[in-house]
Amino acid sequence: MREIRKRIDIVDSKILPLMVKRSQLVNNALNLKKKKSEIVDIKRINQIKKKVSNQAKKLGANPKLISDIWVSIIKNFIDFEKKNFKR
């Protein structure tokens, strides 16, 4: 178990900088939005879900699990944008 956790920590240390970069990009996108209604783009979310699900399948992962994780990430960033929208 210790070895598995160590390997998970290594993967997490690679994911974290990418999440920081994603949050910076989301913040940049937020600055471009003129109306709060622009925060949620259902069409884009559905495109991402489909793409992530297909990629997960190709990589031999559980597409539902990976898609659900991605949607959770998106929802958290949407909440962030709604709280920080200043127009």
TALINJO-V425173 format. One record per backbone hydrogen bond with DSSP energy under -1.0 kcal/mol. NH is the residue of the N-H (numbers start at 0). CO is the residue of the C=O. Records with the same first field share a line. If there is no record, write none. Layout:
NH=CO, CO
This chain:
4=0
5=1
6=2
7=3
8=4
9=5
10=6
11=7
12=8
13=10
14=10
15=11
18=14
19=15
20=16
21=17
22=18
23=19
24=20
25=21
26=22
27=23
28=24
29=25
30=26
31=28
37=34
38=35
44=40
45=41
46=42
47=43
48=44
49=45
50=46
51=47
52=48
53=49
54=50
55=51
56=52
57=53
58=54
59=56
60=55
65=61
66=62
67=63
68=64
69=65
70=66
71=67
72=68
73=69
74=70
75=71
76=72
77=73
78=74
79=75
80=76
81=77
82=78
83=79
